[in-house]
Amino acid sequence: MKILGICGSPRGSKSTTLRLVQAVLDGAKASGAEVELIDVCKLDLKFCRACQVCFKTGKCVHKDDFQGVYDKILAADGIVWGSPNYFFTVTAQIKTLIDRMADAVHCQLLDGKYCCSVVSGGSNYDEVTAYLDRLMLAFGAFVTGSAGAVMAQGPDAIEGAVKRSFLLGKSLVEDIKTKRDYVEQSAIHNVTREHFKSLVKMNKDNWVHEYEHWERLNWN
């Protein structure tokens, strides 16, 4: 079982978000998973330019670090997303990575995976975890849960968030082992899947790669 942690904090080793992502990975490792941490801020990631070439070919036109990260995301059983709260949303680095994954959402390539999110920042950090949770549902993944730290509440709050993050990692592994079915999330998946199948069919002459992907699945 492979769990991939993706941290989008530009603060490096000083980052509270990094502590939370690492705590989730520590919990997952304690439950027997193989874990890996990626610091998105150390990568060369260019902005998506909406050229739709990935819809046609399955490959991005940019020559940077994206494909390596993307391959690891697709190979992982579970994914941990971590970001500070920057103006009520994720950092630019995380958003840049997500924007480059448009082909994955059209093809629902995170189907069968489990994800969780951790965020540090103000009292409204839950707005950011909710945003990440919605994204992962849209990509076809199940969401195990989230954790966050309210920085203004001081060291005790941060330590409490670290402990919750460790337990979240263990829960993530348990969900993967048991293939837990979240009924309400499955209902969202069904609606989302039908939406993207219809969208790809409508654009079949241009989005050749994506049309062929759904054809291989017999549109199931």
N, C-alpha and C positions, 0 to 999 in steps of 0.2 A: 504494500500500500504506500503510495507516494502523496505527501502533503506539501504543497508549494506555498510559501509565504511571500507576499508581495508588499513591500513597504514603500510608500510614496512620500516620506518625509525628507526634506532637504537638510535636516539638522544632523544627519550622520549618527555617530555614536552617542550624541547628546539627546537624541530624540526619545521622547516618551512613547510615541507611536511605535518606534522600533522595539521598545521594551515589551509592549503589549503583543506585537506580532510574534516576538521571540517566545513569549510566555505561552501563546497558543501552540507554537511549534514544540515547545518543551512538553506540554501536556500531551500532544499527539505522539511524540517520541516515547514518552513514558508508557503509552498504550500500545507500543509496538510498531508505529509507523516510521517510514523513512521520510525525512524532512529536508527541505532546502529553502534557503532564504534568498530573495532577490531584492536588491536595493535599486528601485527604478531610477532614482536620481543620479546614479552612476552610469546610466546607459545613454547611448546616443539614439534618441527617438525623435524622428521628424513628425511634423503635424500631418494628419490625414488631409488630403486635398480633394476628396470626394470625386476622384476620377472614375471610380467603379471598376477599375481593372481587376480587382480581387473578386468581384462578382462574376467576371467573365472567365478568369483563369485560375482563381484560388490563390494567387500570389500578389504580394504588394509590390508596387513599382519602386519604393524607396529601398536603398541599400544601407541599412543601419542595423541596430541590435534587435529590432522588433521580432524577426522571424525566430530567433533563438528563444526568446521569452515565450512567444506564442506556441512554439512546439512543446515547451515544458508545461504550459497551461493545458494544452490538449492531452498531454500524457499523464497529467496528475489525476488522482482520484478525488482529492480535496484541495481547495484553494482558500487561503486566508488573505483577505484584502485589508490593508492598513493605511490610514491617512490621517493627518491632522485636519482639524476643521478650519478651512480657509474661506472666510466669507460665506459660511453656511453650506459649503460643499467640499469636495475633495481637492487636493492640490492639482496644479496644472500638469505635473508629471504623470499622475495616475489617470487623469482625464485624457491625456495624449495617448496613453497605452490603450485605454478602453475605446477611444474613437477609431483606432486602427483595427478593431475587432469586429467591424461591421459584417464581414462575411460570416463570422461565427454566429452572430445573432440570426441572420437570415437562414442559416443551415441548422440552427439549434445545436451547435457542436458541444455545448456543455451539458447536454442531456445525460443523465445518470451520474453526474458529479454532485458533490456537496461542497458548500461554501459557507464561510462566516466572515464577519467584518469586525475590526476594532478601530476606534477613533479616539483621539485625544483633543481637548480644546475646551470651549466654553460650555455653559450649562445646556446648550442645545446640540451637543454632539450627536444625540439620537437622530437628528434630522439627516446627518451624514450617513450614519449606519443604515437608516431607512432607505436612503438613496442607493447605497451599494446593494442592499438586499433586493430592491426592486430591479436593479440591473441584472443581478444574477438570476432572478426568476425569469426575466425576459430572455436570457441566454439559454434557458432550459434547465438550470441547476436547481437543486434543493438548497434551502438556507437553514442551517442548523441553529444559528443565533448570532448575537453580537455582544460586544462589551465596549465600555468607554470610560475615560477618565475626565473628570471635571477639574481642570488644572487649578482653578482659583480656590478649590477646597483644600489644597495642600497635599503634603506627602502621604498622609493616611489614605486619602481618596485614591491616589495613584497606586499605592500598594494594594488596596482593595481591588482595583481594576486589574492589576497584574494577576491576583489570585483568581478572579473570575475568568480571565483570559486563559489561564492554565486549565481550568475546568472545562472551558469551551473547547479547547483542543482535544480533551478526552472525549467530550460529547461528539465532536466531529468524527473521530475515529469510530465510535460506537455506531453512529448513523451509517457510515460506510460499510462497516462489518455486517450490519443487520439489513442493509438496504432499506432503511426506514422510508415509509411512504407518508409524506405530509399531505393529507387529503385536500386541504384548501389550496396548497401550493400546486398539487397535481391538476386541480381544476383550472388554475391560472395557466399552467403549462399547455393544457389542451386548447384553450382559447388562443394563446400566443402562437402555438404551432400552426393552427389553421390559418391564422392571419398571414404568417410568413410564407406558407405554402401557396396561398392565393396570390401574394405579392410576386413570388418567383414565377409562378405560371403566367402571370400577366406580362412579365418582362422576359419571357423565355428566349426570345430572339437575341437579346443583348446579354443576359446573365447566363451564359452557356454553362459555366462551371456549376453554378448553383442549381440550375435546372437538372443537370446530369446527376448531381448529388441526390436530389429528391427522387429522381427516376430510379436510381440504384436502391433506394429504400422503398420503392413501390408506393411512394407518397403516404407511407404509414407514419 
